[in-house]
Amino acid sequence: MDGSTFKSVSLKNAEFQDANMTDAKIIDANMTGLTFENVKLTDATFDDVNLSGVSINAADLTGLEITNADITDAMIDGILITDLIAAYEASQS
């Protein structure tokens, strides 16, 4: 799946496990409730996506770029992404 492009798709409640999605592009997609487990997302791009309730566990997120996204209740390794952003911002002030 590396280098693949997913555009204007619904990936709602999908599960990706042990997949290589390096350089993948997901654009204008509903990813609500999607699960990534042990997935390589190196240099992937998510743009204009709904990541509500997404669960990302044991994934390589090196270089992952997320823009224009709803991250409500989205988690990385059991931590809300909004909490991770808040902690990062607090450490920068």
PyMOL Python script that loads the backbone (N, CA, C, O; Angstrom):
from pymol import cmd

cmd.read_pdbstr("""\
ATOM      1  N   MET A   1       0.812  -1.188   0.000  1.00  0.00           N
ATOM      2  CA  MET A   1       0.000   0.000   0.000  1.00  0.00           C
ATOM      3  C   MET A   1       0.860   1.259   0.000  1.00  0.00           C
ATOM      4  O   MET A   1       0.333   2.370  -0.055  1.00  0.00           O
ATOM      5  N   ASP A   2       2.181   1.090   0.062  1.00  0.00           N
ATOM      6  CA  ASP A   2       3.027   2.274   0.099  1.00  0.00           C
ATOM      7  C   ASP A   2       2.899   3.053  -1.206  1.00  0.00           C
ATOM      8  O   ASP A   2       2.878   2.482  -2.296  1.00  0.00           O
ATOM      9  N   GLY A   3       2.812   4.387  -1.060  1.00  0.00           N
ATOM     10  CA  GLY A   3       2.668   5.262  -2.213  1.00  0.00           C
ATOM     11  C   GLY A   3       1.256   5.363  -2.750  1.00  0.00           C
ATOM     12  O   GLY A   3       1.028   6.070  -3.731  1.00  0.00           O
ATOM     13  N   SER A   4       0.303   4.682  -2.142  1.00  0.00           N
ATOM     14  CA  SER A   4      -1.083   4.697  -2.614  1.00  0.00           C
ATOM     15  C   SER A   4      -1.748   6.036  -2.324  1.00  0.00           C
ATOM     16  O   SER A   4      -1.347   6.750  -1.405  1.00  0.00           O
ATOM     17  N   THR A   5      -2.764   6.373  -3.112  1.00  0.00           N
ATOM     18  CA  THR A   5      -3.575   7.564  -2.883  1.00  0.00           C
ATOM     19  C   THR A   5      -5.022   7.150  -2.719  1.00  0.00           C
ATOM     20  O   THR A   5      -5.574   6.415  -3.538  1.00  0.00           O
ATOM     21  N   PHE A   6      -5.633   7.638  -1.635  1.00  0.00           N
ATOM     22  CA  PHE A   6      -7.053   7.422  -1.375  1.00  0.00           C
ATOM     23  C   PHE A   6      -7.696   8.809  -1.383  1.00  0.00           C
ATOM     24  O   PHE A   6      -7.369   9.631  -0.527  1.00  0.00           O
ATOM     25  N   LYS A   7      -8.596   9.091  -2.315  1.00  0.00           N
ATOM     26  CA  LYS A   7      -9.193  10.412  -2.428  1.00  0.00           C
ATOM     27  C   LYS A   7     -10.710  10.301  -2.471  1.00  0.00           C
ATOM     28  O   LYS A   7     -11.278   9.500  -3.213  1.00  0.00           O
ATOM     29  N   SER A   8     -11.356  11.143  -1.641  1.00  0.00           N
ATOM     30  CA  SER A   8     -12.818  11.201  -1.574  1.00  0.00           C
ATOM     31  C   SER A   8     -13.412   9.824  -1.298  1.00  0.00           C
ATOM     32  O   SER A   8     -14.294   9.357  -2.018  1.00  0.00           O
ATOM     33  N   VAL A   9     -12.913   9.183  -0.242  1.00  0.00           N
ATOM     34  CA  VAL A   9     -13.368   7.835   0.111  1.00  0.00           C
ATOM     35  C   VAL A   9     -13.861   7.793   1.551  1.00  0.00           C
ATOM     36  O   VAL A   9     -13.560   8.671   2.359  1.00  0.00           O
ATOM     37  N   SER A  10     -14.621   6.754   1.846  1.00  0.00           N
ATOM     38  CA  SER A  10     -14.995   6.474   3.224  1.00  0.00           C
ATOM     39  C   SER A  10     -14.188   5.281   3.704  1.00  0.00           C
ATOM     40  O   SER A  10     -14.267   4.188   3.143  1.00  0.00           O
ATOM     41  N   LEU A  11     -13.414   5.512   4.750  1.00  0.00           N
ATOM     42  CA  LEU A  11     -12.653   4.443   5.394  1.00  0.00           C
ATOM     43  C   LEU A  11     -13.205   4.237   6.811  1.00  0.00           C
ATOM     44  O   LEU A  11     -12.512   3.736   7.696  1.00  0.00           O
ATOM     45  N   LYS A  12     -14.451   4.630   7.001  1.00  0.00           N
ATOM     46  CA  LYS A  12     -15.092   4.572   8.312  1.00  0.00           C
ATOM     47  C   LYS A  12     -15.010   3.162   8.890  1.00  0.00           C
ATOM     48  O   LYS A  12     -15.390   2.181   8.250  1.00  0.00           O
ATOM     49  N   ASN A  13     -14.497   3.090  10.131  1.00  0.00           N
ATOM     50  CA  ASN A  13     -14.367   1.847  10.887  1.00  0.00           C
ATOM     51  C   ASN A  13     -13.471   0.798  10.231  1.00  0.00           C
ATOM     52  O   ASN A  13     -13.525  -0.376  10.598  1.00  0.00           O
ATOM     53  N   ALA A  14     -12.655   1.204   9.271  1.00  0.00           N
ATOM     54  CA  ALA A  14     -11.714   0.267   8.639  1.00  0.00           C
ATOM     55  C   ALA A  14     -10.604  -0.078   9.627  1.00  0.00           C
ATOM     56  O   ALA A  14     -10.370   0.652  10.590  1.00  0.00           O
ATOM     57  N   GLU A  15      -9.928  -1.189   9.383  1.00  0.00           N
ATOM     58  CA  GLU A  15      -8.794  -1.604  10.201  1.00  0.00           C
ATOM     59  C   GLU A  15      -7.609  -1.904   9.297  1.00  0.00           C
ATOM     60  O   GLU A  15      -7.700  -2.716   8.377  1.00  0.00           O
ATOM     61  N   PHE A  16      -6.494  -1.235   9.576  1.00  0.00           N
ATOM     62  CA  PHE A  16      -5.241  -1.494   8.874  1.00  0.00           C
ATOM     63  C   PHE A  16      -4.281  -2.075   9.893  1.00  0.00           C
ATOM     64  O   PHE A  16      -4.002  -1.447  10.914  1.00  0.00           O
ATOM     65  N   GLN A  17      -3.775  -3.265   9.625  1.00  0.00           N
ATOM     66  CA  GLN A  17      -2.906  -3.948  10.572  1.00  0.00           C
ATOM     67  C   GLN A  17      -1.671  -4.471   9.832  1.00  0.00           C
ATOM     68  O   GLN A  17      -1.771  -5.084   8.770  1.00  0.00           O
ATOM     69  N   ASP A  18      -0.496  -4.207  10.435  1.00  0.00           N
ATOM     70  CA  ASP A  18       0.769  -4.680   9.869  1.00  0.00           C
ATOM     71  C   ASP A  18       0.932  -4.276   8.410  1.00  0.00           C
ATOM     72  O   ASP A  18       1.357  -5.082   7.582  1.00  0.00           O
ATOM     73  N   ALA A  19       0.592  -3.017   8.092  1.00  0.00           N
ATOM     74  CA  ALA A  19       0.649  -2.541   6.712  1.00  0.00           C
ATOM     75  C   ALA A  19       1.751  -1.504   6.543  1.00  0.00           C
ATOM     76  O   ALA A  19       2.076  -0.767   7.474  1.00  0.00           O
ATOM     77  N   ASN A  20       2.322  -1.456   5.341  1.00  0.00           N
ATOM     78  CA  ASN A  20       3.283  -0.415   4.992  1.00  0.00           C
ATOM     79  C   ASN A  20       2.552   0.612   4.142  1.00  0.00           C
ATOM     80  O   ASN A  20       2.214   0.353   2.987  1.00  0.00           O
ATOM     81  N   MET A  21       2.311   1.792   4.731  1.00  0.00           N
ATOM     82  CA  MET A  21       1.620   2.873   4.032  1.00  0.00           C
ATOM     83  C   MET A  21       2.549   4.075   3.864  1.00  0.00           C
ATOM     84  O   MET A  21       2.099   5.221   3.869  1.00  0.00           O
ATOM     85  N   THR A  22       3.847   3.805   3.716  1.00  0.00           N
ATOM     86  CA  THR A  22       4.826   4.862   3.490  1.00  0.00           C
ATOM     87  C   THR A  22       4.429   5.678   2.262  1.00  0.00           C
ATOM     88  O   THR A  22       4.077   5.125   1.220  1.00  0.00           O
ATOM     89  N   ASP A  23       4.493   7.013   2.405  1.00  0.00           N
ATOM     90  CA  ASP A  23       4.174   7.953   1.318  1.00  0.00           C
ATOM     91  C   ASP A  23       2.725   7.885   0.839  1.00  0.00           C
ATOM     92  O   ASP A  23       2.407   8.437  -0.214  1.00  0.00           O
ATOM     93  N   ALA A  24       1.854   7.233   1.575  1.00  0.00           N
ATOM     94  CA  ALA A  24       0.443   7.185   1.185  1.00  0.00           C
ATOM     95  C   ALA A  24      -0.178   8.572   1.345  1.00  0.00           C
ATOM     96  O   ALA A  24       0.246   9.361   2.189  1.00  0.00           O
ATOM     97  N   LYS A  25      -1.184   8.853   0.525  1.00  0.00           N
ATOM     98  CA  LYS A  25      -1.916  10.112   0.609  1.00  0.00           C
ATOM     99  C   LYS A  25      -3.401   9.782   0.786  1.00  0.00           C
ATOM    100  O   LYS A  25      -3.997   9.059  -0.012  1.00  0.00           O
ATOM    101  N   ILE A  26      -3.974  10.333   1.853  1.00  0.00           N
ATOM    102  CA  ILE A  26      -5.404  10.176   2.094  1.00  0.00           C
ATOM    103  C   ILE A  26      -5.987  11.577   2.120  1.00  0.00           C
ATOM    104  O   ILE A  26      -5.662  12.383   2.992  1.00  0.00           O
ATOM    105  N   ILE A  27      -6.858  11.859   1.148  1.00  0.00           N
ATOM    106  CA  ILE A  27      -7.358  13.210   0.928  1.00  0.00           C
ATOM    107  C   ILE A  27      -8.880  13.183   0.867  1.00  0.00           C
ATOM    108  O   ILE A  27      -9.476  12.338   0.199  1.00  0.00           O
ATOM    109  N   ASP A  28      -9.507  14.142   1.590  1.00  0.00           N
ATOM    110  CA  ASP A  28     -10.961  14.276   1.575  1.00  0.00           C
ATOM    111  C   ASP A  28     -11.624  12.941   1.909  1.00  0.00           C
ATOM    112  O   ASP A  28     -12.397  12.397   1.121  1.00  0.00           O
ATOM    113  N   ALA A  29     -11.302  12.427   3.098  1.00  0.00           N
ATOM    114  CA  ALA A  29     -11.784  11.097   3.470  1.00  0.00           C
ATOM    115  C   ALA A  29     -12.441  11.092   4.842  1.00  0.00           C
ATOM    116  O   ALA A  29     -12.055  11.844   5.737  1.00  0.00           O
ATOM    117  N   ASN A  30     -13.432  10.236   4.988  1.00  0.00           N
ATOM    118  CA  ASN A  30     -14.037   9.968   6.283  1.00  0.00           C
ATOM    119  C   ASN A  30     -13.304   8.777   6.878  1.00  0.00           C
ATOM    120  O   ASN A  30     -13.429   7.655   6.387  1.00  0.00           O
ATOM    121  N   MET A  31     -12.537   9.021   7.935  1.00  0.00           N
ATOM    122  CA  MET A  31     -11.758   7.965   8.577  1.00  0.00           C
ATOM    123  C   MET A  31     -12.276   7.697   9.998  1.00  0.00           C
ATOM    124  O   MET A  31     -11.575   7.117  10.826  1.00  0.00           O
ATOM    125  N   THR A  32     -13.508   8.128  10.261  1.00  0.00           N
ATOM    126  CA  THR A  32     -14.098   7.988  11.590  1.00  0.00           C
ATOM    127  C   THR A  32     -13.991   6.547  12.091  1.00  0.00           C
ATOM    128  O   THR A  32     -14.380   5.605  11.400  1.00  0.00           O
ATOM    129  N   GLY A  33     -13.459   6.393  13.304  1.00  0.00           N
ATOM    130  CA  GLY A  33     -13.389   5.077  13.928  1.00  0.00           C
ATOM    131  C   GLY A  33     -12.366   4.124  13.347  1.00  0.00           C
ATOM    132  O   GLY A  33     -12.312   2.963  13.752  1.00  0.00           O
ATOM    133  N   LEU A  34     -11.558   4.581  12.412  1.00  0.00           N
ATOM    134  CA  LEU A  34     -10.542   3.730  11.777  1.00  0.00           C
ATOM    135  C   LEU A  34      -9.478   3.325  12.798  1.00  0.00           C
ATOM    136  O   LEU A  34      -9.192   4.075  13.731  1.00  0.00           O
ATOM    137  N   THR A  35      -8.903   2.154  12.621  1.00  0.00           N
ATOM    138  CA  THR A  35      -7.837   1.664  13.490  1.00  0.00           C
ATOM    139  C   THR A  35      -6.586   1.372  12.659  1.00  0.00           C
ATOM    140  O   THR A  35      -6.638   0.666  11.651  1.00  0.00           O
ATOM    141  N   PHE A  36      -5.449   1.941  13.114  1.00  0.00           N
ATOM    142  CA  PHE A  36      -4.137   1.602  12.570  1.00  0.00           C
ATOM    143  C   PHE A  36      -3.390   0.840  13.652  1.00  0.00           C
ATOM    144  O   PHE A  36      -3.188   1.368  14.746  1.00  0.00           O
ATOM    145  N   GLU A  37      -2.981  -0.375  13.374  1.00  0.00           N
ATOM    146  CA  GLU A  37      -2.246  -1.194  14.344  1.00  0.00           C
ATOM    147  C   GLU A  37      -0.958  -1.674  13.701  1.00  0.00           C
ATOM    148  O   GLU A  37      -0.986  -2.408  12.713  1.00  0.00           O
ATOM    149  N   ASN A  38       0.192  -1.251  14.270  1.00  0.00           N
ATOM    150  CA  ASN A  38       1.494  -1.642  13.743  1.00  0.00           C
ATOM    151  C   ASN A  38       1.615  -1.316  12.249  1.00  0.00           C
ATOM    152  O   ASN A  38       1.977  -2.167  11.436  1.00  0.00           O
ATOM    153  N   VAL A  39       1.301  -0.056  11.914  1.00  0.00           N
ATOM    154  CA  VAL A  39       1.307   0.400  10.527  1.00  0.00           C
ATOM    155  C   VAL A  39       2.435   1.404  10.340  1.00  0.00           C
ATOM    156  O   VAL A  39       2.673   2.250  11.202  1.00  0.00           O
ATOM    157  N   LYS A  40       3.120   1.305   9.221  1.00  0.00           N
ATOM    158  CA  LYS A  40       4.177   2.251   8.885  1.00  0.00           C
ATOM    159  C   LYS A  40       3.552   3.371   8.057  1.00  0.00           C
ATOM    160  O   LYS A  40       3.148   3.163   6.913  1.00  0.00           O
ATOM    161  N   LEU A  41       3.479   4.576   8.661  1.00  0.00           N
ATOM    162  CA  LEU A  41       2.888   5.745   8.008  1.00  0.00           C
ATOM    163  C   LEU A  41       3.958   6.798   7.706  1.00  0.00           C
ATOM    164  O   LEU A  41       3.662   7.992   7.650  1.00  0.00           O
ATOM    165  N   THR A  42       5.185   6.355   7.515  1.00  0.00           N
ATOM    166  CA  THR A  42       6.303   7.255   7.258  1.00  0.00           C
ATOM    167  C   THR A  42       6.027   8.132   6.037  1.00  0.00           C
ATOM    168  O   THR A  42       5.715   7.641   4.952  1.00  0.00           O
ATOM    169  N   ASP A  43       6.152   9.453   6.249  1.00  0.00           N
ATOM    170  CA  ASP A  43       5.980  10.448   5.181  1.00  0.00           C
ATOM    171  C   ASP A  43       4.611  10.399   4.508  1.00  0.00           C
ATOM    172  O   ASP A  43       4.460  10.867   3.380  1.00  0.00           O
ATOM    173  N   ALA A  44       3.621   9.843   5.185  1.00  0.00           N
ATOM    174  CA  ALA A  44       2.256   9.836   4.653  1.00  0.00           C
ATOM    175  C   ALA A  44       1.623  11.209   4.837  1.00  0.00           C
ATOM    176  O   ALA A  44       2.090  12.012   5.645  1.00  0.00           O
ATOM    177  N   THR A  45       0.563  11.474   4.089  1.00  0.00           N
ATOM    178  CA  THR A  45      -0.158  12.740   4.162  1.00  0.00           C
ATOM    179  C   THR A  45      -1.645  12.471   4.336  1.00  0.00           C
ATOM    180  O   THR A  45      -2.251  11.720   3.571  1.00  0.00           O
ATOM    181  N   PHE A  46      -2.225  13.103   5.362  1.00  0.00           N
ATOM    182  CA  PHE A  46      -3.679  13.084   5.561  1.00  0.00           C
ATOM    183  C   PHE A  46      -4.138  14.528   5.419  1.00  0.00           C
ATOM    184  O   PHE A  46      -3.707  15.379   6.197  1.00  0.00           O
ATOM    185  N   ASP A  47      -4.996  14.831   4.453  1.00  0.00           N
ATOM    186  CA  ASP A  47      -5.472  16.198   4.254  1.00  0.00           C
ATOM    187  C   ASP A  47      -6.978  16.202   4.071  1.00  0.00           C
ATOM    188  O   ASP A  47      -7.539  15.405   3.319  1.00  0.00           O
ATOM    189  N   ASP A  48      -7.624  17.136   4.791  1.00  0.00           N
ATOM    190  CA  ASP A  48      -9.076  17.289   4.733  1.00  0.00           C
ATOM    191  C   ASP A  48      -9.765  15.973   5.086  1.00  0.00           C
ATOM    192  O   ASP A  48     -10.553  15.430   4.311  1.00  0.00           O
ATOM    193  N   VAL A  49      -9.441  15.480   6.279  1.00  0.00           N
ATOM    194  CA  VAL A  49      -9.954  14.186   6.720  1.00  0.00           C
ATOM    195  C   VAL A  49     -10.676  14.296   8.063  1.00  0.00           C
ATOM    196  O   VAL A  49     -10.401  15.190   8.864  1.00  0.00           O
ATOM    197  N   ASN A  50     -11.594  13.378   8.284  1.00  0.00           N
ATOM    198  CA  ASN A  50     -12.260  13.256   9.578  1.00  0.00           C
ATOM    199  C   ASN A  50     -11.594  12.099  10.312  1.00  0.00           C
ATOM    200  O   ASN A  50     -11.761  10.938   9.939  1.00  0.00           O
ATOM    201  N   LEU A  51     -10.842  12.423  11.352  1.00  0.00           N
ATOM    202  CA  LEU A  51     -10.135  11.419  12.144  1.00  0.00           C
ATOM    203  C   LEU A  51     -10.825  11.162  13.490  1.00  0.00           C
ATOM    204  O   LEU A  51     -10.212  10.617  14.408  1.00  0.00           O
ATOM    205  N   SER A  52     -12.083  11.550  13.606  1.00  0.00           N
ATOM    206  CA  SER A  52     -12.812  11.368  14.865  1.00  0.00           C
ATOM    207  C   SER A  52     -12.786   9.916  15.303  1.00  0.00           C
ATOM    208  O   SER A  52     -13.158   9.017  14.549  1.00  0.00           O
ATOM    209  N   GLY A  53     -12.339   9.701  16.533  1.00  0.00           N
ATOM    210  CA  GLY A  53     -12.340   8.354  17.093  1.00  0.00           C
ATOM    211  C   GLY A  53     -11.313   7.409  16.512  1.00  0.00           C
ATOM    212  O   GLY A  53     -11.370   6.207  16.773  1.00  0.00           O
ATOM    213  N   VAL A  54     -10.387   7.910  15.739  1.00  0.00           N
ATOM    214  CA  VAL A  54      -9.335   7.065  15.169  1.00  0.00           C
ATOM    215  C   VAL A  54      -8.410   6.572  16.281  1.00  0.00           C
ATOM    216  O   VAL A  54      -8.130   7.294  17.238  1.00  0.00           O
ATOM    217  N   SER A  55      -7.942   5.335  16.138  1.00  0.00           N
ATOM    218  CA  SER A  55      -7.015   4.752  17.096  1.00  0.00           C
ATOM    219  C   SER A  55      -5.752   4.318  16.352  1.00  0.00           C
ATOM    220  O   SER A  55      -5.805   3.505  15.430  1.00  0.00           O
ATOM    221  N   ILE A  56      -4.616   4.880  16.773  1.00  0.00           N
ATOM    222  CA  ILE A  56      -3.327   4.558  16.158  1.00  0.00           C
ATOM    223  C   ILE A  56      -2.457   3.938  17.240  1.00  0.00           C
ATOM    224  O   ILE A  56      -2.182   4.576  18.257  1.00  0.00           O
ATOM    225  N   ASN A  57      -2.023   2.705  17.034  1.00  0.00           N
ATOM    226  CA  ASN A  57      -1.229   1.985  18.032  1.00  0.00           C
ATOM    227  C   ASN A  57       0.012   1.375  17.396  1.00  0.00           C
ATOM    228  O   ASN A  57      -0.056   0.779  16.321  1.00  0.00           O
ATOM    229  N   ALA A  58       1.152   1.530  18.077  1.00  0.00           N
ATOM    230  CA  ALA A  58       2.416   0.918  17.655  1.00  0.00           C
ATOM    231  C   ALA A  58       2.731   1.211  16.192  1.00  0.00           C
ATOM    232  O   ALA A  58       3.133   0.320  15.444  1.00  0.00           O
ATOM    233  N   ALA A  59       2.543   2.475  15.790  1.00  0.00           N
ATOM    234  CA  ALA A  59       2.750   2.865  14.400  1.00  0.00           C
ATOM    235  C   ALA A  59       3.986   3.745  14.258  1.00  0.00           C
ATOM    236  O   ALA A  59       4.359   4.458  15.190  1.00  0.00           O
ATOM    237  N   ASP A  60       4.617   3.691  13.086  1.00  0.00           N
ATOM    238  CA  ASP A  60       5.718   4.594  12.760  1.00  0.00           C
ATOM    239  C   ASP A  60       5.106   5.822  12.101  1.00  0.00           C
ATOM    240  O   ASP A  60       4.620   5.748  10.972  1.00  0.00           O
ATOM    241  N   LEU A  61       5.128   6.952  12.804  1.00  0.00           N
ATOM    242  CA  LEU A  61       4.518   8.188  12.325  1.00  0.00           C
ATOM    243  C   LEU A  61       5.555   9.202  11.850  1.00  0.00           C
ATOM    244  O   LEU A  61       5.241  10.382  11.695  1.00  0.00           O
ATOM    245  N   THR A  62       6.779   8.756  11.620  1.00  0.00           N
ATOM    246  CA  THR A  62       7.862   9.640  11.197  1.00  0.00           C
ATOM    247  C   THR A  62       7.472  10.380   9.914  1.00  0.00           C
ATOM    248  O   THR A  62       7.213   9.759   8.882  1.00  0.00           O
ATOM    249  N   GLY A  63       7.434  11.705   9.992  1.00  0.00           N
ATOM    250  CA  GLY A  63       7.149  12.510   8.812  1.00  0.00           C
ATOM    251  C   GLY A  63       5.684  12.559   8.415  1.00  0.00           C
ATOM    252  O   GLY A  63       5.357  13.157   7.390  1.00  0.00           O
ATOM    253  N   LEU A  64       4.789  11.954   9.188  1.00  0.00           N
ATOM    254  CA  LEU A  64       3.356  11.999   8.886  1.00  0.00           C
ATOM    255  C   LEU A  64       2.885  13.445   8.952  1.00  0.00           C
ATOM    256  O   LEU A  64       3.168  14.147   9.923  1.00  0.00           O
ATOM    257  N   GLU A  65       2.167  13.896   7.925  1.00  0.00           N
ATOM    258  CA  GLU A  65       1.634  15.253   7.891  1.00  0.00           C
ATOM    259  C   GLU A  65       0.113  15.189   7.890  1.00  0.00           C
ATOM    260  O   GLU A  65      -0.495  14.554   7.028  1.00  0.00           O
ATOM    261  N   ILE A  66      -0.495  15.859   8.874  1.00  0.00           N
ATOM    262  CA  ILE A  66      -1.949  15.898   8.988  1.00  0.00           C
ATOM    263  C   ILE A  66      -2.385  17.349   8.911  1.00  0.00           C
ATOM    264  O   ILE A  66      -1.959  18.169   9.724  1.00  0.00           O
ATOM    265  N   THR A  67      -3.241  17.680   7.929  1.00  0.00           N
ATOM    266  CA  THR A  67      -3.749  19.046   7.777  1.00  0.00           C
ATOM    267  C   THR A  67      -5.256  19.006   7.576  1.00  0.00           C
ATOM    268  O   THR A  67      -5.805  18.049   7.030  1.00  0.00           O
ATOM    269  N   ASN A  68      -5.916  20.081   8.034  1.00  0.00           N
ATOM    270  CA  ASN A  68      -7.366  20.222   7.864  1.00  0.00           C
ATOM    271  C   ASN A  68      -8.114  18.989   8.354  1.00  0.00           C
ATOM    272  O   ASN A  68      -8.885  18.384   7.609  1.00  0.00           O
ATOM    273  N   ALA A  69      -7.881  18.620   9.612  1.00  0.00           N
ATOM    274  CA  ALA A  69      -8.453  17.381  10.137  1.00  0.00           C
ATOM    275  C   ALA A  69      -9.279  17.614  11.396  1.00  0.00           C
ATOM    276  O   ALA A  69      -8.947  18.461  12.225  1.00  0.00           O
ATOM    277  N   ASP A  70     -10.346  16.857  11.525  1.00  0.00           N
ATOM    278  CA  ASP A  70     -11.108  16.788  12.773  1.00  0.00           C
ATOM    279  C   ASP A  70     -10.488  15.654  13.577  1.00  0.00           C
ATOM    280  O   ASP A  70     -10.538  14.495  13.164  1.00  0.00           O
ATOM    281  N   ILE A  71      -9.899  15.989  14.736  1.00  0.00           N
ATOM    282  CA  ILE A  71      -9.206  14.978  15.545  1.00  0.00           C
ATOM    283  C   ILE A  71      -9.946  14.684  16.855  1.00  0.00           C
ATOM    284  O   ILE A  71      -9.349  14.192  17.812  1.00  0.00           O
ATOM    285  N   THR A  72     -11.232  14.984  16.891  1.00  0.00           N
ATOM    286  CA  THR A  72     -12.035  14.745  18.086  1.00  0.00           C
ATOM    287  C   THR A  72     -11.934  13.283  18.514  1.00  0.00           C
ATOM    288  O   THR A  72     -12.230  12.378  17.733  1.00  0.00           O
ATOM    289  N   ASP A  73     -11.519  13.061  19.743  1.00  0.00           N
ATOM    290  CA  ASP A  73     -11.407  11.721  20.341  1.00  0.00           C
ATOM    291  C   ASP A  73     -10.437  10.782  19.618  1.00  0.00           C
ATOM    292  O   ASP A  73     -10.477   9.572  19.840  1.00  0.00           O
ATOM    293  N   ALA A  74      -9.569  11.319  18.760  1.00  0.00           N
ATOM    294  CA  ALA A  74      -8.550  10.487  18.099  1.00  0.00           C
ATOM    295  C   ALA A  74      -7.410  10.221  19.076  1.00  0.00           C
ATOM    296  O   ALA A  74      -7.038  11.098  19.855  1.00  0.00           O
ATOM    297  N   MET A  75      -6.851   8.998  19.034  1.00  0.00           N
ATOM    298  CA  MET A  75      -5.821   8.609  19.997  1.00  0.00           C
ATOM    299  C   MET A  75      -4.598   7.990  19.319  1.00  0.00           C
ATOM    300  O   MET A  75      -4.694   7.305  18.301  1.00  0.00           O
ATOM    301  N   ILE A  76      -3.443   8.264  19.932  1.00  0.00           N
ATOM    302  CA  ILE A  76      -2.201   7.600  19.543  1.00  0.00           C
ATOM    303  C   ILE A  76      -1.706   6.868  20.779  1.00  0.00           C
ATOM    304  O   ILE A  76      -1.446   7.489  21.810  1.00  0.00           O
ATOM    305  N   ASP A  77      -1.577   5.570  20.682  1.00  0.00           N
ATOM    306  CA  ASP A  77      -1.125   4.729  21.794  1.00  0.00           C
ATOM    307  C   ASP A  77      -1.875   5.049  23.093  1.00  0.00           C
ATOM    308  O   ASP A  77      -1.279   5.119  24.168  1.00  0.00           O
ATOM    309  N   GLY A  78      -3.183   5.239  22.970  1.00  0.00           N
ATOM    310  CA  GLY A  78      -4.035   5.439  24.141  1.00  0.00           C
ATOM    311  C   GLY A  78      -4.077   6.853  24.682  1.00  0.00           C
ATOM    312  O   GLY A  78      -4.701   7.089  25.717  1.00  0.00           O
ATOM    313  N   ILE A  79      -3.428   7.811  24.012  1.00  0.00           N
ATOM    314  CA  ILE A  79      -3.421   9.203  24.464  1.00  0.00           C
ATOM    315  C   ILE A  79      -4.160  10.049  23.422  1.00  0.00           C
ATOM    316  O   ILE A  79      -3.895   9.949  22.224  1.00  0.00           O
ATOM    317  N   LEU A  80      -5.090  10.881  23.899  1.00  0.00           N
ATOM    318  CA  LEU A  80      -5.810  11.756  22.980  1.00  0.00           C
ATOM    319  C   LEU A  80      -4.839  12.672  22.242  1.00  0.00           C
ATOM    320  O   LEU A  80      -3.943  13.252  22.857  1.00  0.00           O
ATOM    321  N   ILE A  81      -5.010  12.804  20.942  1.00  0.00           N
ATOM    322  CA  ILE A  81      -4.143  13.675  20.151  1.00  0.00           C
ATOM    323  C   ILE A  81      -4.255  15.117  20.646  1.00  0.00           C
ATOM    324  O   ILE A  81      -3.260  15.840  20.663  1.00  0.00           O
ATOM    325  N   THR A  82      -5.441  15.538  21.044  1.00  0.00           N
ATOM    326  CA  THR A  82      -5.597  16.899  21.555  1.00  0.00           C
ATOM    327  C   THR A  82      -4.746  17.116  22.806  1.00  0.00           C
ATOM    328  O   THR A  82      -4.205  18.204  23.002  1.00  0.00           O
ATOM    329  N   ASP A  83      -4.623  16.091  23.655  1.00  0.00           N
ATOM    330  CA  ASP A  83      -3.763  16.189  24.841  1.00  0.00           C
ATOM    331  C   ASP A  83      -2.291  16.256  24.451  1.00  0.00           C
ATOM    332  O   ASP A  83      -1.519  16.984  25.074  1.00  0.00           O
ATOM    333  N   LEU A  84      -1.897  15.509  23.432  1.00  0.00           N
ATOM    334  CA  LEU A  84      -0.512  15.563  22.961  1.00  0.00           C
ATOM    335  C   LEU A  84      -0.167  16.952  22.433  1.00  0.00           C
ATOM    336  O   LEU A  84       0.917  17.474  22.697  1.00  0.00           O
ATOM    337  N   ILE A  85      -1.097  17.546  21.685  1.00  0.00           N
ATOM    338  CA  ILE A  85      -0.864  18.891  21.137  1.00  0.00           C
ATOM    339  C   ILE A  85      -0.765  19.903  22.283  1.00  0.00           C
ATOM    340  O   ILE A  85       0.113  20.766  22.279  1.00  0.00           O
ATOM    341  N   ALA A  86      -1.660  19.797  23.253  1.00  0.00           N
ATOM    342  CA  ALA A  86      -1.638  20.722  24.397  1.00  0.00           C
ATOM    343  C   ALA A  86      -0.317  20.608  25.161  1.00  0.00           C
ATOM    344  O   ALA A  86       0.260  21.624  25.547  1.00  0.00           O
ATOM    345  N   ALA A  87       0.162  19.394  25.380  1.00  0.00           N
ATOM    346  CA  ALA A  87       1.428  19.193  26.087  1.00  0.00           C
ATOM    347  C   ALA A  87       2.591  19.775  25.284  1.00  0.00           C
ATOM    348  O   ALA A  87       3.488  20.396  25.854  1.00  0.00           O
ATOM    349  N   TYR A  88       2.579  19.580  23.986  1.00  0.00           N
ATOM    350  CA  TYR A  88       3.634  20.141  23.132  1.00  0.00           C
ATOM    351  C   TYR A  88       3.623  21.665  23.210  1.00  0.00           C
ATOM    352  O   TYR A  88       4.666  22.288  23.409  1.00  0.00           O
ATOM    353  N   GLU A  89       2.436  22.266  23.053  1.00  0.00           N
ATOM    354  CA  GLU A  89       2.329  23.712  23.089  1.00  0.00           C
ATOM    355  C   GLU A  89       2.777  24.279  24.439  1.00  0.00           C
ATOM    356  O   GLU A  89       3.421  25.327  24.484  1.00  0.00           O
ATOM    357  N   ALA A  90       2.443  23.600  25.528  1.00  0.00           N
ATOM    358  CA  ALA A  90       2.861  24.040  26.861  1.00  0.00           C
ATOM    359  C   ALA A  90       4.386  23.979  27.004  1.00  0.00           C
ATOM    360  O   ALA A  90       4.989  24.822  27.670  1.00  0.00           O
ATOM    361  N   SER A  91       4.995  22.985  26.381  1.00  0.00           N
ATOM    362  CA  SER A  91       6.456  22.855  26.493  1.00  0.00           C
ATOM    363  C   SER A  91       7.193  23.919  25.666  1.00  0.00           C
ATOM    364  O   SER A  91       8.373  24.181  25.898  1.00  0.00           O
ATOM    365  N   GLN A  92       6.501  24.520  24.718  1.00  0.00           N
ATOM    366  CA  GLN A  92       7.127  25.527  23.861  1.00  0.00           C
ATOM    367  C   GLN A  92       7.033  26.933  24.441  1.00  0.00           C
ATOM    368  O   GLN A  92       7.676  27.849  23.928  1.00  0.00           O
ATOM    369  N   SER A  93       6.242  27.124  25.507  1.00  0.00           N
ATOM    370  CA  SER A  93       6.090  28.471  26.073  1.00  0.00           C
ATOM    371  C   SER A  93       6.956  28.709  27.277  1.00  0.00           C
ATOM    372  O   SER A  93       6.928  29.797  27.852  1.00  0.00           O
TER     373      SER A  93
END
""", "prot")
cmd.dss("prot")
cmd.show_as("cartoon", "prot")
cmd.util.cbc("prot")
cmd.orient("prot")
